[in-house]
């Protein structure tokens, strides 16, 4: 799991960013995927540090 450092709205979804081994990495999620994962897109954009990404599983998880 990687902690998100930022997120950005794109045309069909949201791109999330994290730091891995000193490099900024990213992955994108379309709105349908976010809905399936029960992720609030607005909250993800406003509070990306509240989320973690499972890079291998292509999932987002809310940190508790």
Phi, psi and omega in degrees: 000138179241138177282134178284144177249338177195170177211157183215135178285134176239178184302316185244013181171210184226137174259133179246148184234146176213166178255127179226118181053043177079000180248142176278120180248164180210161174211153180242149179229128176279166185298326179296318178296318180297318178297316179299327180272001182059041178259128177281113184300318180298316179296320178299320178289321183279328185225061183299332181293349178275004185233157173233152178245135171264099187299313182297318183270356182052054180229152171249144181226138176283128176287143181252000000 
